[in-house]
Amino acid sequence: MKVLSRAPGIPKELPESTLNDILNGKRERLPDWKLVASFVMVCRRHAELTGLPTDDLGTVAQWQARWRAARNEPSPPYAPGSYDLFKTPADEAERRTNRTVARLVRWAGGGDVESAYRLAVIHVLTGDSAAARYWIHTAVQRRHPEAEAFAGDPRPIEFAADQAFGYGQAYEQEGPAKGDIARFYYRLAADHGHAGAAERLRALRAVPFGKLLPAPTGTAHRPRSRMP
């Protein structure tokens, strides 16, 4: 990668140590855009040279939209404020959200099937179809009990919203320490019309500095493994 990043037209040379830290989840800060763009361009170039398909890698423009969304900047298909976790400062909300996803990626890379499944849910709801396909395929291969139903569902967004709502309930029931993660999953579901998630967000917003209200019981989707 370092050699390919020195080619004309690549914005920035890719240092090996920096890439290793980012890909292994050792850095929480969002990489600068030139590094992200260079990484995408180099991956596409490597795929072309080795005869691998490039469609699922995404274009530089698509990755810029994702990068802007991670910075909480308006860029389609993400709506402004997608990562506003109700009264949490934007930079702190971004940090916590990125850390949650980064941990899931790290654990999924280590073989954790539940993390792979949750990444599929998240990417379906954020509109990243290429990443969603990859992680749902991974979850099916690793025999997650709900992965095949998810993969074959004719309304995957509805399915994913229900799952995200269940995750939000489970985290809310763990208490205030998990409140931001609960809000994160509730927001994903509420953005796609899930009434229960929208109601829980309204309830949580009503007590931003107090004790979280009790979450509904009986339908919570309990995590199968340790989660962030």
Backbone bond lengths (Angstrom), bond angles and torsions (degrees), N, CA, C in turn:
res aa  C-N    CA-C-N  psi(-1)  N-CA   C-N-CA  omega(-1)  CA-C   N-CA-C  phi
1 M - - - 1.457 - - 1.529 110.97 -
2 K 1.318 115.11 -39.23 1.460 118.41 -179.16 1.521 110.79 -61.21
3 V 1.340 116.02 -40.47 1.473 120.68 -179.96 1.526 110.30 -66.38
4 L 1.335 116.88 -46.91 1.462 120.56 -179.66 1.524 111.97 -63.88
5 S 1.335 116.73 -30.84 1.464 119.26 -178.71 1.519 112.75 -72.75
6 R 1.335 117.11 -9.44 1.469 120.55 177.35 1.521 112.50 -88.74
7 A 1.334 116.30 -2.01 1.465 120.28 -178.72 1.525 110.87 -68.93
8 P 1.330 117.86 153.81 1.462 120.96 177.78 1.532 111.43 -58.37
9 G 1.306 116.23 139.95 1.452 120.97 177.74 1.517 114.80 93.44
10 I 1.338 117.40 -11.82 1.467 120.72 177.50 1.531 107.59 -86.15
11 P 1.330 117.84 124.20 1.470 120.33 -172.76 1.521 115.40 -62.77
12 K 1.349 117.33 -31.49 1.461 118.36 -171.67 1.517 110.61 -151.60
13 E 1.316 116.58 136.94 1.472 119.71 175.79 1.522 109.48 -68.71
14 L 1.326 116.51 141.30 1.461 121.43 -175.86 1.528 110.82 -96.24
15 P 1.326 118.24 105.66 1.465 120.34 177.52 1.524 110.97 -71.80
16 E 1.311 116.91 133.92 1.468 121.29 -175.15 1.529 112.27 -60.88
17 S 1.331 117.11 -43.72 1.467 119.63 -176.49 1.525 111.09 -64.43
18 T 1.325 116.22 -40.54 1.468 119.73 179.45 1.515 110.61 -64.58
19 L 1.338 116.77 -45.44 1.464 120.28 178.97 1.519 111.50 -61.08
20 N 1.312 117.28 -43.57 1.467 120.77 -179.88 1.523 111.15 -60.41
21 D 1.334 116.10 -42.51 1.467 119.89 -179.81 1.524 111.33 -63.99
22 I 1.341 116.35 -42.06 1.468 120.25 -178.48 1.519 110.74 -68.30
23 L 1.330 117.02 -47.43 1.459 120.88 -175.98 1.524 112.32 -70.03
24 N 1.317 117.40 -23.59 1.462 120.79 178.60 1.524 112.85 -95.65
25 G 1.346 116.62 8.23 1.459 120.81 176.40 1.513 114.84 72.60
26 K 1.338 117.63 21.62 1.463 120.11 -178.89 1.526 112.34 -85.63
27 R 1.334 116.45 -11.38 1.464 120.13 178.34 1.515 109.65 -118.34
28 E 1.337 116.01 132.01 1.456 120.30 -179.41 1.525 112.12 -94.41
29 R 1.329 117.45 -23.90 1.461 120.57 -178.05 1.524 110.68 -71.80
30 L 1.324 115.44 144.97 1.447 120.24 178.40 1.528 109.60 -68.60
31 P 1.349 119.03 131.30 1.470 119.91 177.88 1.521 110.72 -63.45
32 D 1.343 116.53 154.35 1.462 118.89 177.08 1.531 109.72 -69.20
33 W 1.345 116.17 158.20 1.459 120.88 -172.00 1.527 112.20 -62.59
34 K 1.334 118.36 -38.51 1.463 119.68 -178.17 1.529 111.09 -61.26
35 L 1.320 116.60 -37.88 1.462 119.18 178.78 1.529 110.65 -67.44
36 V 1.348 116.54 -43.23 1.470 120.11 179.22 1.524 110.53 -62.28
37 A 1.340 116.16 -47.04 1.473 120.46 -179.36 1.526 110.55 -60.70
38 S 1.314 116.53 -41.88 1.470 120.26 -179.93 1.525 110.72 -64.75
39 F 1.315 116.75 -41.39 1.458 120.84 179.65 1.532 110.87 -61.96
40 V 1.332 116.38 -44.64 1.472 120.56 179.39 1.529 110.48 -63.27
41 M 1.325 116.67 -45.21 1.467 120.75 -178.56 1.521 111.46 -64.20
42 V 1.327 116.21 -39.27 1.463 120.10 179.95 1.530 110.71 -68.81
43 C 1.343 116.69 -40.81 1.471 119.88 178.07 1.521 110.81 -62.04
44 R 1.319 116.47 -42.04 1.466 120.05 179.12 1.538 110.52 -65.98
45 R 1.322 115.66 -40.68 1.467 119.23 179.80 1.528 111.00 -64.83
46 H 1.335 116.29 -42.14 1.473 120.54 178.67 1.528 110.28 -62.40
47 A 1.336 116.42 -41.82 1.466 120.09 179.61 1.528 110.37 -62.62
48 E 1.322 116.68 -42.11 1.472 120.51 179.50 1.530 110.99 -63.35
49 L 1.325 116.34 -41.31 1.465 120.58 -178.18 1.525 112.28 -69.19
50 T 1.322 117.01 -28.91 1.467 120.57 -177.00 1.522 113.15 -102.59
51 G 1.345 116.94 3.97 1.456 120.53 177.22 1.513 115.40 77.80
52 L 1.328 117.34 16.69 1.467 120.86 178.83 1.529 110.08 -85.89
53 P 1.338 118.11 152.85 1.471 120.24 178.45 1.525 110.69 -68.23
54 T 1.315 116.61 145.63 1.461 121.33 -178.80 1.528 113.13 -109.83
55 D 1.335 117.72 -7.29 1.464 120.30 -173.81 1.520 112.70 -58.02
56 D 1.348 116.77 -44.88 1.456 119.99 -175.70 1.524 113.62 -76.26
57 L 1.340 117.59 -7.73 1.460 119.84 179.49 1.525 111.90 -75.49
58 G 1.334 116.42 -24.78 1.461 119.66 -177.64 1.520 111.26 84.17
59 T 1.314 116.09 155.54 1.461 121.00 179.28 1.524 110.10 -88.50
60 V 1.332 115.67 167.42 1.464 120.46 176.83 1.526 109.85 -60.43
61 A 1.333 117.16 -39.67 1.471 121.14 179.20 1.525 111.29 -62.81
62 Q 1.335 117.08 -41.34 1.465 120.40 178.41 1.524 111.21 -64.30
63 W 1.317 116.34 -40.51 1.453 119.91 179.22 1.526 111.69 -69.44
64 Q 1.335 116.38 -32.34 1.460 118.13 176.50 1.530 110.51 -65.63
65 A 1.344 116.50 -37.59 1.467 120.16 176.76 1.527 110.14 -62.47
66 R 1.330 116.91 -41.69 1.469 120.19 178.38 1.519 111.21 -65.38
67 W 1.337 115.73 -41.01 1.461 120.46 -179.82 1.521 110.51 -64.25
68 R 1.325 116.55 -42.09 1.472 120.33 177.85 1.525 110.57 -63.88
69 A 1.329 116.59 -40.00 1.464 120.54 179.00 1.531 110.52 -62.88
70 A 1.335 116.28 -40.14 1.460 120.09 178.26 1.523 111.70 -64.53
71 R 1.339 116.37 -28.86 1.469 121.15 176.63 1.525 112.10 -85.87
72 N 1.329 115.70 3.02 1.466 121.63 -178.62 1.521 111.92 66.66
73 E 1.347 116.20 30.97 1.455 121.06 176.10 1.520 108.94 -99.44
74 P 1.350 118.51 137.96 1.465 119.94 -179.81 1.513 112.20 -63.24
75 S 1.310 115.60 126.37 1.460 121.65 177.48 1.514 108.18 -163.47
76 P 1.348 120.27 120.82 1.462 122.44 -178.28 1.527 110.18 -55.35
77 P 1.389 119.60 147.28 1.450 125.74 3.03 1.523 113.83 -87.76
78 Y 1.336 119.03 13.37 1.446 121.02 -179.03 1.525 109.75 -87.26
79 A 1.315 116.14 140.84 1.454 120.66 178.51 1.521 109.52 -88.52
80 P 1.348 117.74 151.03 1.461 119.40 176.36 1.527 110.40 -56.21
81 G 1.327 114.87 136.60 1.459 118.60 178.01 1.508 114.24 80.85
82 S 1.339 118.68 16.71 1.457 120.17 -178.35 1.527 111.60 -58.40
83 Y 1.331 116.35 -29.73 1.457 119.56 -176.93 1.528 112.00 -107.77
84 D 1.339 117.22 21.62 1.454 121.15 174.82 1.518 108.15 -76.37
85 L 1.319 117.41 110.36 1.457 121.12 -176.64 1.532 110.97 -94.50
86 F 1.334 116.75 38.14 1.460 124.23 178.06 1.533 111.72 58.82
87 K 1.319 114.48 99.96 1.454 123.33 174.29 1.518 113.38 68.91
88 T 1.292 118.91 6.04 1.453 121.06 173.70 1.518 107.31 -90.96
89 P 1.338 119.68 127.05 1.460 120.20 179.75 1.513 111.40 -52.19
90 A 1.343 116.18 145.44 1.472 120.34 -172.23 1.520 112.62 -56.56
91 D 1.361 117.35 -42.34 1.463 118.17 -177.84 1.520 111.68 -68.53
92 E 1.346 117.19 -34.97 1.458 120.14 178.05 1.522 111.10 -71.54
93 A 1.343 117.14 -39.08 1.456 120.65 177.00 1.519 110.28 -61.91
94 E 1.340 115.50 -41.92 1.465 120.30 178.72 1.524 110.75 -62.41
95 R 1.327 116.10 -43.84 1.459 119.85 -177.92 1.525 111.07 -62.55
96 R 1.330 116.33 -46.28 1.457 120.03 -177.40 1.524 111.74 -67.29
97 T 1.330 115.98 -40.83 1.463 119.60 179.51 1.525 110.61 -64.70
98 N 1.327 116.54 -46.94 1.459 120.17 179.71 1.529 111.06 -62.05
99 R 1.338 116.12 -37.28 1.471 119.40 -179.59 1.520 110.92 -66.92
100 T 1.333 116.82 -40.02 1.463 120.52 178.11 1.520 110.73 -60.38
101 V 1.337 116.34 -49.45 1.466 120.27 -178.83 1.523 110.48 -66.63
102 A 1.336 117.18 -39.98 1.465 119.99 -179.80 1.527 111.51 -61.19
103 R 1.333 116.40 -39.18 1.465 119.00 178.65 1.525 111.03 -67.40
104 L 1.315 116.42 -40.25 1.462 119.15 177.24 1.524 110.81 -60.29
105 V 1.338 116.37 -42.91 1.466 120.32 179.28 1.524 110.07 -62.27
106 R 1.327 115.94 -43.40 1.473 119.45 -178.96 1.523 111.06 -64.01
107 W 1.335 116.84 -45.03 1.464 119.95 -179.46 1.524 111.85 -69.31
108 A 1.341 116.19 -37.81 1.466 118.91 177.46 1.525 110.38 -64.16
109 G 1.345 115.88 -38.79 1.457 119.88 177.14 1.509 112.41 -63.48
110 G 1.341 115.98 -25.75 1.458 120.62 177.93 1.514 113.52 -87.32
111 G 1.342 116.67 2.53 1.460 120.29 175.10 1.517 115.88 107.14
112 D 1.342 118.47 1.33 1.465 120.33 -177.88 1.525 110.30 -74.93
113 V 1.322 116.67 115.93 1.459 121.42 -173.78 1.531 112.04 -71.00
114 E 1.328 117.51 -36.00 1.466 119.66 -179.79 1.520 111.47 -65.06
115 S 1.328 117.15 -37.57 1.462 120.78 177.54 1.530 110.62 -64.23
116 A 1.328 116.85 -42.22 1.464 120.60 177.73 1.524 110.74 -60.92
117 Y 1.331 115.84 -42.32 1.460 120.51 179.84 1.523 111.05 -64.41
118 R 1.307 117.17 -42.76 1.469 120.15 -179.77 1.525 111.34 -66.37
119 L 1.319 116.91 -35.70 1.458 119.21 176.11 1.527 110.93 -63.50
120 A 1.322 117.18 -36.89 1.464 120.80 175.56 1.525 110.33 -61.99
121 V 1.328 116.76 -44.33 1.465 121.45 178.33 1.529 110.62 -59.90
122 I 1.334 116.38 -48.21 1.459 121.36 -178.10 1.527 111.33 -61.38
123 H 1.336 116.52 -45.36 1.461 119.44 -175.55 1.530 112.24 -72.42
124 V 1.313 118.24 -31.31 1.466 119.88 173.02 1.525 109.46 -60.65
125 L 1.323 116.81 -43.31 1.460 120.99 -174.91 1.523 113.40 -79.36
126 T 1.335 117.64 -18.04 1.465 119.72 176.05 1.527 111.82 -98.38
127 G 1.322 116.69 0.99 1.457 120.42 174.40 1.512 115.62 84.02
128 D 1.323 117.40 13.57 1.469 120.60 179.15 1.525 108.66 -93.04
129 S 1.316 116.82 84.36 1.460 121.42 -171.47 1.528 112.88 -65.45
130 A 1.334 117.17 -36.50 1.466 119.32 -178.91 1.520 110.88 -64.89
131 A 1.336 116.80 -46.62 1.465 120.44 178.55 1.524 110.72 -66.24
132 A 1.330 116.71 -37.87 1.469 119.84 178.91 1.526 110.85 -61.33
133 R 1.343 116.85 -44.71 1.474 120.50 179.22 1.523 110.97 -61.28
134 Y 1.319 115.53 -41.68 1.466 119.24 -178.82 1.523 111.26 -62.28
135 W 1.342 116.40 -48.22 1.457 119.14 -174.57 1.520 112.49 -74.02
136 I 1.317 118.62 -33.47 1.465 118.82 177.46 1.525 109.68 -69.21
137 H 1.335 116.21 -37.05 1.471 119.71 175.56 1.531 109.77 -61.78
138 T 1.332 115.74 -43.59 1.466 120.05 178.19 1.520 111.16 -60.84
139 A 1.335 116.87 -44.14 1.464 121.03 -179.51 1.528 111.64 -64.47
140 V 1.337 117.07 -37.67 1.465 120.87 177.12 1.524 109.79 -65.35
141 Q 1.336 115.94 -45.56 1.463 120.06 -179.63 1.524 111.85 -61.55
142 R 1.321 115.84 -33.46 1.470 119.94 -179.07 1.531 111.98 -90.22
143 R 1.325 116.05 5.81 1.462 123.50 173.41 1.539 113.74 64.87
144 H 1.317 116.46 43.35 1.466 118.64 170.04 1.530 107.56 -64.17
145 P 1.331 118.87 134.72 1.472 120.93 -172.34 1.525 115.01 -61.84
146 E 1.328 118.59 -21.20 1.456 120.50 -178.75 1.530 113.27 -110.17
147 A 1.323 117.04 -0.67 1.458 120.56 -172.52 1.528 113.10 -65.82
148 E 1.316 117.79 -42.33 1.467 119.90 -178.79 1.524 111.25 -66.16
149 A 1.329 116.41 -39.03 1.468 119.74 176.94 1.525 110.42 -63.57
150 F 1.326 116.57 -39.86 1.458 121.77 177.91 1.526 110.26 -63.89
151 A 1.336 115.71 -48.30 1.462 120.32 -177.56 1.520 112.43 -61.96
152 G 1.337 117.07 -32.93 1.460 120.57 -176.80 1.514 114.70 -97.13
153 D 1.324 117.69 0.41 1.467 119.55 -177.04 1.534 110.74 -71.77
154 P 1.344 118.19 131.71 1.464 120.08 -179.29 1.527 113.21 -71.06
155 R 1.348 116.95 -14.77 1.466 120.67 178.51 1.535 108.75 -125.92
156 P 1.334 116.87 72.22 1.470 120.60 -173.65 1.522 113.83 -61.49
157 I 1.333 118.13 -31.63 1.461 119.51 -179.02 1.526 110.42 -67.26
158 E 1.340 116.18 -42.96 1.461 120.01 176.69 1.524 110.87 -61.45
159 F 1.320 115.36 -44.45 1.465 121.27 179.50 1.526 109.66 -59.24
160 A 1.345 116.29 -47.78 1.460 120.74 -178.08 1.527 111.20 -65.62
161 A 1.335 117.51 -37.06 1.463 120.48 179.13 1.527 110.85 -63.66
162 D 1.334 116.63 -40.49 1.463 120.13 176.71 1.530 110.88 -62.18
163 Q 1.324 116.20 -41.44 1.463 120.14 179.13 1.525 110.74 -64.29
164 A 1.335 116.49 -45.37 1.462 120.41 -179.70 1.529 111.01 -61.67
165 F 1.332 116.87 -39.19 1.458 120.74 177.35 1.531 110.25 -61.05
166 G 1.325 116.63 -43.00 1.459 120.38 178.12 1.517 112.45 -62.47
167 Y 1.337 116.77 -40.29 1.460 119.77 177.30 1.525 110.14 -63.68
168 G 1.326 115.75 -41.89 1.461 119.46 178.84 1.513 111.89 -60.01
169 Q 1.341 116.67 -43.40 1.463 120.73 178.09 1.535 111.11 -59.76
170 A 1.324 115.97 -46.99 1.462 120.13 -177.63 1.523 111.19 -60.50
171 Y 1.341 116.63 -43.57 1.463 119.54 -179.65 1.522 111.16 -70.44
172 E 1.330 118.15 -37.49 1.459 119.91 179.46 1.522 110.83 -62.65
173 Q 1.323 116.70 -36.88 1.462 120.69 -179.67 1.527 112.24 -69.47
174 E 1.330 117.16 -16.90 1.468 119.83 177.84 1.521 112.08 -78.45
175 G 1.337 117.12 -10.93 1.461 119.82 175.44 1.512 113.96 110.14
176 P 1.348 117.07 178.75 1.470 122.63 -173.67 1.524 114.63 -56.67
177 A 1.320 117.95 -30.71 1.466 120.33 -178.11 1.524 111.98 -61.42
178 K 1.331 117.34 -25.38 1.460 121.63 -178.96 1.534 111.56 -104.74
179 G 1.335 116.49 12.31 1.463 120.06 -175.29 1.508 114.10 -60.67
180 D 1.332 118.25 -40.09 1.463 120.37 -178.04 1.525 111.57 -67.07
181 I 1.341 116.44 -36.69 1.462 118.87 178.37 1.524 109.95 -69.77
182 A 1.332 116.49 -38.39 1.467 119.96 176.32 1.527 110.02 -60.02
183 R 1.332 116.95 -45.24 1.467 120.79 178.99 1.524 111.58 -61.79
184 F 1.332 115.36 -39.36 1.466 119.94 179.41 1.524 110.89 -57.72
185 Y 1.330 117.45 -48.74 1.464 120.65 -179.91 1.524 111.42 -70.21
186 Y 1.326 117.32 -39.26 1.461 119.67 177.24 1.536 110.86 -60.57
187 R 1.324 115.85 -41.80 1.474 119.16 -179.45 1.517 111.05 -63.15
188 L 1.323 117.36 -42.30 1.468 120.29 177.72 1.525 110.68 -56.89
189 A 1.339 116.13 -44.82 1.461 120.19 -178.73 1.520 111.44 -71.09
190 A 1.330 116.69 -43.61 1.464 120.70 -177.59 1.525 112.05 -64.23
191 D 1.322 117.26 -33.46 1.470 120.59 178.84 1.525 112.32 -64.07
192 H 1.335 116.32 -16.02 1.464 120.29 178.66 1.531 111.22 -114.68
193 G 1.340 115.65 27.04 1.450 120.48 169.38 1.505 116.61 85.99
194 H 1.328 118.72 13.55 1.458 119.96 -179.75 1.529 108.56 -76.39
195 A 1.325 117.06 112.49 1.461 121.91 -174.03 1.522 112.28 -64.72
196 G 1.327 117.34 -41.35 1.458 120.98 -179.50 1.518 111.94 -61.77
197 A 1.326 116.42 -41.75 1.462 120.76 179.48 1.520 110.80 -66.56
198 A 1.327 116.58 -41.24 1.462 120.36 178.73 1.529 110.86 -61.74
199 E 1.331 116.43 -38.94 1.462 120.72 179.50 1.527 111.26 -66.53
200 R 1.333 116.78 -40.97 1.462 119.20 179.00 1.526 110.68 -66.19
201 L 1.324 117.60 -37.43 1.465 119.67 177.16 1.520 110.83 -62.98
202 R 1.343 116.71 -41.30 1.465 119.64 177.97 1.527 110.69 -62.34
203 A 1.331 116.18 -41.22 1.459 119.96 179.44 1.525 111.38 -64.65
204 L 1.320 116.71 -42.56 1.458 120.50 -179.75 1.522 111.46 -68.37
205 R 1.316 115.92 -34.75 1.461 119.53 179.30 1.525 111.37 -67.54
206 A 1.327 116.46 -26.77 1.461 120.81 -178.44 1.524 111.89 -72.08
207 V 1.330 116.64 -18.98 1.472 119.59 -180.00 1.526 109.66 -130.73
208 P 1.359 118.55 59.64 1.461 120.29 -173.76 1.510 114.59 -63.78
209 F 1.353 117.74 -23.78 1.455 118.92 -177.86 1.529 112.49 -114.13
210 G 1.324 116.93 1.69 1.453 120.06 -176.43 1.505 112.75 -106.97
211 K 1.328 114.40 -166.60 1.450 120.76 179.26 1.522 109.62 -73.99
212 L 1.314 117.74 139.00 1.457 120.91 -179.44 1.517 110.71 -63.63
213 L 1.314 115.35 141.97 1.453 119.71 176.50 1.527 109.86 -68.76
214 P 1.337 117.52 151.15 1.467 118.92 178.51 1.521 111.61 -59.47
215 A 1.313 116.73 134.80 1.464 120.61 177.46 1.516 109.14 -78.65
216 P 1.332 117.36 154.11 1.468 120.02 175.33 1.525 110.16 -57.29
217 T 1.305 117.51 146.44 1.462 121.10 -179.75 1.517 110.12 -112.82
218 G 1.311 115.12 161.05 1.459 120.18 174.07 1.502 114.43 101.32
219 T 1.351 118.41 -22.74 1.472 119.89 -178.42 1.512 112.16 -125.27
220 A 1.312 117.23 7.20 1.461 119.66 -176.27 1.519 111.02 -64.01
221 H 1.326 114.91 139.46 1.465 121.98 177.81 1.514 107.34 -93.26
222 R 1.317 117.67 98.71 1.453 122.06 -175.42 1.530 111.48 -71.47
223 P 1.343 117.14 136.53 1.460 119.14 176.48 1.522 111.13 -60.93
224 R 1.309 116.40 142.64 1.464 120.55 179.43 1.523 111.99 -89.59
225 S 1.310 117.09 -15.13 1.455 119.45 -179.33 1.513 107.66 -148.65
226 R 1.316 117.07 175.10 1.454 119.38 -178.64 1.512 109.89 -62.43
227 M 1.307 115.40 138.64 1.451 121.66 -179.60 1.511 108.74 -130.30
228 P 1.352 117.82 162.34 1.463 119.86 -178.17 1.513 111.28 -68.44
